[in-house]
Amino acid sequence: MQDIVEKAWIELSKESIFFSYARMRFDMLKSETVRTVKLSITSNGNFRLIYNPRRLKSKGINFTKAIIKHELYHIIFGHIFIKIKNERLKGIWDLAMDASINQYIYELDALAKPLNVMLGEGHAPDNEILFVTAPIDMPGKTAEEYFQYCLKFFEDNKIIDLEEIQEQREETDSHDFQMDVSEEMAFDIVSEFIQESYDKSKGDMPEGLEIAVKIMTKKNKFDWKTVLRRFFGSSVITNKYRSLLKPNRRYDDQPGWVSQRGPNVCVILDTSGSIIEEEYDMFFSEIEDISKVQGGKIKLIQADKKVQSISEYNKGNWKDLTLKGSGSTDLQPAVDYVEKNIRPEGIIIFTDGWVEVPAISRRVLFVLSKKYNNDFYNEVISYYGKQSIINF
């Protein structure tokens, strides 16, 4: 008699060939000791789905399909690499990442409560297994954005207790991801797995996965902590600690949080017509990593022959960003604007180099695409030195 998990994989393969290729990298292990399912990465480079066959059988085929999708999407969206030690913040993060993926799993979305409703109620009816989906007024966002949404909701409504929500949700998914390999090796395994499955199923991807796949498979070329440390000559790692010198906005008897941010960085993105979509994907993968190192926020200027857009880039904004420009190129107006109005400690310019080298009075780092202009590369070195330019 065929196992319910195997039946679920067969049904998923009918929905998209992506699931057929994904199945090849999964080992299945039955266990009565897990509540429902548990995910791990094995030493041989596969994923292991440990599941309770009795409980899944009682829930049915549609639920089992949804749970497999749920675990698979946690991998694709990179959630398995986020480690949060603070129990309260972990509970908030668990809600946020589930909201970001369940909205694309129709079997769960149909049974789910919007994030804002769940937070407002703070509990569920007896015997109900809770699922959460995107807030009604904020669909299609990332887990990072929903995390900030939750924090603001709690602050505005003075809500502090997540215990009942968390307790009931763990009936289905405790988010206890395990790795039998180093995190760096696990990231390589995940990236390779996603790229391989994506390449073989182009044109037949499940809803909502295209952008997440692009970000996860564009592994950052540069170690930005090291690059920026050399760039500024000092550590730029952001630290966060609690201090009695700062009042806590929620609890009068508790210390507040103090953030130490690195140097003020402004990024200029060349949006001229000579840069192709593949290069923008690489650029934004690196910009995302810079924002993480900088503690979340950087000033982003889009420019071709003039400044096209000025915005705060927050970690996770890649999904909603609209590129502006694509005309001819002149980076000098953008540099002049930044030096006059923003006055950062350093400027990072992403370009292909098919442009005149701008005159810059502040510390500068040029990041060139694969198809860069070699004359531009040499001119930058002659003007600003070898330490002022890197290329893919």
N, C-alpha and C positions, 0 to 999 in steps of 0.2 A: 504494500500500500504506500502510495507516494506521500512524502512528508509535506506538511502545509507550507513550509518555507520554500521548498523546491517548487511547489505549485505556484507560490507567489512570484518567484523569479520568472517562471514561464509566462505568467500573465503580464508581468512588467515588460518582458521582451517584446510582447505584442504591441505595447504602447510606444516603445522606442528601441531602436537597435542599440542605443547607448547603454541600456541596462543589460543587454546581452553581453557586450564586451566587458562591462563592469563586473558581471558575475564571474568571469574567468579569474579574477584576482581575489575572490572571496573564498575563504575556508569556512565551513559551517560546523559548529560544534554544539550538540545538544547538552543541556545542563538543567537539572531541577533546582540548582542553587541560585540561579539568577531570577529576578522578578519577572522580567520580560525579555530584554535583550541587553547585550553588553558588547562594546566594540574594542578591538585591539589591533595593533600592528605587530606582526610576527617577525622573528629574526630572519626568516627567508624572504621577506619583502612582500608578503601578502597581507590582506586584511582578514581578521577572524571575527565572525559574528557568532557570539555565544548566545543561545536563545533557549527559552523554556518552551518545549513543544506542547506541553499540556495547556499552558496559559494561552499560547497563540492559537491553538486549535479552538479553544473556547471563545476566542474573539472573532475568529472567522478570517476568510481569505482577504477581504478588502482591508481590514485592519492590519494584517500581516504585510501586505503590499505597502501600506502607508508607513509602517515602522521601518521597513527596509529602506524606502526612500528617505525617511527622516535621518537615519544613520548615515546613509550615503551622502546626503546633502551637507551634513556636518563636516564630512571630509572635504567635499568640493569647495565649500565656503571657507575652509581653513580654520574652523572653530576648534578643532582638536588640538591646535597649537597654543590656544589661549589658556593660561594658567592664572587663576585668581585665588589667592589664599584667604582673604577676608571672607568669612562665611556669608555675611549680609550682602556684600558686593557680588559674591558668586551667585547668590540667589537671584539678584537683579540681572546679572549677565546671562544666566540660564534662561530667564524669561525672554530677554532681548534676542538671543540667538535663535530660540525656538520660533519667536514671532517672525523673524527674518526668513525662515525656511518653510514654515507650515503654510504660509500664504500661497506657496507654489505646489502644495500637496493637497489636491482637492478633497481627498478622503478625510484629511484632518481639518482642513479649512472649514468644511461643512459642519464639523462637530465642535469647532473652536469658539472661544470668546475673544473678541478684540482686546488687545493689550490694555487699552484705556479702561474698558469695562471691568476686566479682571483686577486691575490695580485699584479701581474705585470700590469694588465689592470686598476685596481682600479675602474672599473665601468662596467655596463652591457648595452646592447642595450635597447632602450625604450620599456616599457611594458613587459619586461621579468622578471619573478620571478626567482630569483637566487637560485641555489643549488650549494653546494660545496662538492667536494669529495677529496680523498687523492691525494697528489702530485704524478705525474707520476713516479718519481724516489724514492718514499718513501711510499709504500703501507703498510697496516697492522699495523700501529703504534697507540699509544694512544693519547688522547686529549692533555695530558701534553707535549708529544713530538712534536706534531704539533704546540702547543703554542710557544715553544722555537724556532721552525722552522720559525714561523711568525716573532718573534722578531728579529731574525738574518736577515731575508729577508729585513725587514724595515731598519735595521741598515746598511746593505750592500748597499741598493738602495736608502737610504735617503727618504723613503716614510713615510708620517705622517698622511695622510687623509683617513679615512675609512668611512666617513659619507655617501657617496652615496651607497656603498656596503651595509652598515648596514640598511639604510633606505629601500632599496628594499627587503632585506631578511626578514625584519620584517613583510612584507606582508604575509609571510607564518608562521613564528615561531618567536615570540618575546622572547622566553626563560623565560617567566614570570612564574616561578614555585611557587605555593603557598602551604603552609602547615597550617592546622588547629590544628596541634599538635606540641609538642616540636621536635627539630631536632633529639634528641636522640631517642625519640619514633618513629619518622619517619624512622630513620635508621633501627630500629628493624622491623618495618612493611615491609620495602623494602626487608630486608634480608630474612624474613620469606616467603614473597610472591615469591621471586626468588627461594629459596630453594624448596618450595612446588611445584612450576611449573616445576622446573628442575627434581626433583625426579620422578614426574609423566610422564615425557616425555623423559627420558633418551634414547639415541639412535635416537632421532628425534628432535634435536636442530637446530634452524636456524644457518646459517653460521656466524662465527665470535663471537658467544656468549659464547662458552664453557669456555674460560679463564676468561672473565669478570664475569661470574656467579661464578666461583670458588673464585675470589678475593672478591666479594661483600658478599658472604655467609660465608666466613671465618672471622667472626667478631673478631677483635683483643681482645685477652684475657687481655692484659696488657695496662695500661695507661702509655705510655712511657714517657710522660712529667714528671709524678710523679716518675716513676722508675729511670729515668736518673738524676732527681734532687737529689734523695736520693743517687744514685750511686756516683755522683760527689760532693755532698754537696753544690751545688749552682744551680741557675736557668740555664737551658739550652735552654730556649725558644728563638728562633731566632726572632730578631726584624729588621725591615727595615724602614728607614726613610730618608728624604731628607735633605741634608746639603749643605750650600753655600761653605763649605770648600773643597768640592769635585766637580770638573768641570763636567758639563753634556756633554756627548759625542755627543749628537744630537743637543742641543740648547745652544748656548754660554751664553745666558742671564738667564738661568734657573739653579737651584741647581741640583746636582747629587744625585744618590741614594747611601746610605751607608748601608751595611748589617752587623749586629752583629750576629756572629755564635757562637754556643755553643762549648763545648770542643771537641777536635779531637777524634773521635771514630773509631775503626777498628772492623769489624765483621768477625769472623772465622766461617765458615759453615762446619760442619762435613758431608762429602759426602760419607761416608763408606757404605758398602753393608747392614749394619744392619738397616739402616733408610729407612722406606717405603715412598711411594709417598704421602700418606695422611699427614705424618709428615712434608715433605718438603713444602706442601701447607700451613700448619700452620706456619712454619718457615718464609716463604717468605711474608706472610701476616703481620707478626710482623716486619720483616726487612723493608718492605715498610713503615710501620708506624714510625719506627726509622728514616728513611730518611726524612720523612716529618717534624718531630720534629727538626732534625738537619739542616734543611734548604735546603735539596735536595741532598746532596752528602755524601756518606760514602765509606770507603775503604772496599771491600769485598774480603776475602780470602777463596777459596774453597780448602779443604784438606781432604785426607784420611790418609794414612801413610806418605804422603809427600804433599808439596804444589802443587796443581793442576792448580790453576788459581788465578790471582791477577787482580782486576779490580776496577774501580770507579763505585759504584752503585748510579745511579740517580733515583729520584722519577719516577715511572712508568716503570722502566726497566724490571719488572718481566715478561713481555710478551715475550721478546727475549732472556732471559738468558738461556744458556745451562749448565746443570749440568755436572761436570767433576769429575771422581773418581769412587767410589763404591767398592774399594778394602778393605783391612784390615785397621785398624785404629791406628794412633799414632799422637796425636795433638801437641806433643812437637816440631817437625820441623816447623810447622806453627807458633807456639808461638815464637820460636827463630827468625824466619824471621821477624815477625812483630816488635819485640822488638829491633832488630838490624837495620832494614831498614826503618820502618815507624815511630816508636817511638810515638805512640799515647798516649793520656792521660788516655785512658781506652780501654779495650778489652772486647767485648761481644762474647761469644762462644755458638753457637747453636749445640747441640749434644743430643744423646740418652744416653750417659754416659757409653756405653759398650767399655770402653777404660781406660787406666791408667790416673790418674789425672796429668796434666802437671805442671811443675814448672814455676811460673809466678812472675815476679818482679813488674809488673805494676798493677794498679787497674783492677780487673776482675769481670765479671758477667757471670755466666753460666745459659743458658736457656735450660731446659731439656724438651724433648718430653713426651707424655703421657706414653709411654712404656720405661721409663727410668730405669737405673740400680740403685737400692737403695743403694748398697755399694758405688758407685761413689758419690751419693748424700751425704752420711754421711762423706765420706773422704773429700769432698770439704768443708763441714762445719767445720771439724776439722782443715783443713789447712788455710782456708781463712775467715771463719766466716759465720753465717747465712745470712748476708746481701749480700753474694756473689753468691747466687743461687736461682733461681725461677723455677717452673715447671708448665706445663699445667694442 
